[in-house]
Amino acid sequence: MGNFVDRARITCKAGDGGNGCVSFHREKFVQNGGPDGGDGGSGGSILLFADPNMHTLLDFRYKTKYTAEDGKDGSALRCKGKSGEDLVIKVPVGTVIRDMDTDRIAADMDRPGETRLLLKGGRGGWGNMHFATPTRQAPNFAKPGFKTSVHTFQLELKTIADVGLVGYPNVGKSTILSVVTAAKPKIANYHFTTLSPNLGIVRRHGKDIVLADIPGLVEGASEGVGLGHDFLRHVERTRLLFHVIDIAGSEGRDPVADYDQINRELANYGDLRNRPQIVVCNKTDLLSDDSALQRLKAHVAADGWPVFAVSAATHAGFDALLDEAEAQLETLPPIQHFEEEAAPEDMPLTDDFGIERDGNAFTVTGPAMEHLINSVNFDDDESLNWFHRTLRRLGVIDALREAGAGEGSTVIIDDMEFDFVD
């Protein structure tokens, strides 16, 4: 199982936006040419690509940190900084990406060849050419680029197949897959021969059916026993289950008890108990009579699932089984897609601030305030006036007053301290 990895954790950061430039036009014989500082370039975004040639998350065991390129700063003569290059991360088809900070599903890469945006790069800051007005003709400040944050993502590979073969270890699932498809899974007469899902394709009447041989389940699989969680996640997307039973009880187990136990594990894991099933009674070549088969059919009748008797050893009974699977798949909904949740904007919001009081000192916190502080040139009176007007426009002054600030109070924003001025 060392080469098959279906879970991984990575950290990603989109590129920061470049800073706007403070510059004034300089040309011979031209006085007071005006501001010409260019905008910063946008940071590179992080994209996901569903690569049909990848089948495991093994690559992410060795590389876990991904950072896109930052945007370049703006420059004089209204020159915009170069935008950062996007970073494309290739993942296997069927990978679900979950943001560990918010527990939201960021993307479900279930379509081969699709490209999805994971993290958007930061916007570049405005140069001082944007801040010129009839009364402020020489703005000596610009805006910094937006800084992006680091996100941690959990990657889970959930096998994409129409039919999943489930059942106890050593009931013949891998042999069945090798009989009905061109797949060549490892086959041996001991438990847990299969340690990762194997896929195979069977063509019936011009249509392809994808089958997945899921490693054997045991009692307690839904609680993680026997790597149960690692195996059961690959059943989640399947539209139909082949519930394979050793009808001959060749290892001393009761077929009816096996059927009930596997269904309990499917029910405990989620809604898999209600996934349509076809009960496949394998190893009929070892039966001396059909009493065990009839007893199982009578037991399964209460659930309403069809029962087919096959022998992987003699290749008997598979045509009728595959015809039934094809007929059911025609009416079943498509492979499950895990709905993504919208990502919060990874940029400071205009009203994203809080106020904490400590005696007569008031600390204004929040990414919007940090970004605002970085936009101010404290050596320039016009920039300071713009800063105070912006605080008033954002409602910070009113919020400070409501919190108890007055003349003589100290206001702290980031690492700067000011006297409160109403």
Buried (B, 14 or more C-beta within 10 A) or exposed (E): EEEBBBBBBBEBBBBBBBBBBBBBBEEEEEEEEEBBBBBBBBBBBBBBBBBEEBBBBBBBEEEEEBBBBBBBBBBBEBBBBBBBBBBBBBBBBBBBBBBBEEEBBBBBBBBBEEEBBBBBBBBBBBBBBBBBEEEBEEBBBBBBBBBBEEBEBBBBBBBBBBBBBBBBBBBBBBBBBBBBBEBEBEBEEEBBBBBBBBBBBBEBEEEEBBBBBBBBBBBBBBEEEBBBBBBBBBBBBBBBBBBBBBBBBBEEBBBBEBBEBBBBBBEBBBEBBEBBBBBBBBBBEEBEEEEBBEBBBEBBEEEEBBBBBBBBBEEBBBEEBBEBBBEBBEEEEEBBEBEBEEBEEBBBEEEBBEBEEEEEBBBBBBBBBBBBBBBBBEEBEBBBEBBBEBBEEBEBBEBBEEEEBEEEBBBBBBEEEBEBEE
